[in-house]
């Protein structure tokens, strides 16, 4: 059903949304969407870094834990 929209249909939808909500409301909404995308990307990057750091710490600690060595 949505395969037949085409460029004229998209332009019509854009004009209707612009008329209904106004330019100011749409620009503030797009600003909030941009902030959300930026926060999401930062969260993904921080999570990936945290996982990589944890795997590096596990790989670094290869010494066997033996209580007899402690004096």
Protein Blocks (a to p, Z undefined) as FASTA:
>chain_A
ZZmnommlmmmmmmmmmmmnopmlmmmmmmmmmmmmmmmmmmmmmmmmmmmmmmmmmmmm
mcccdfklpZZ
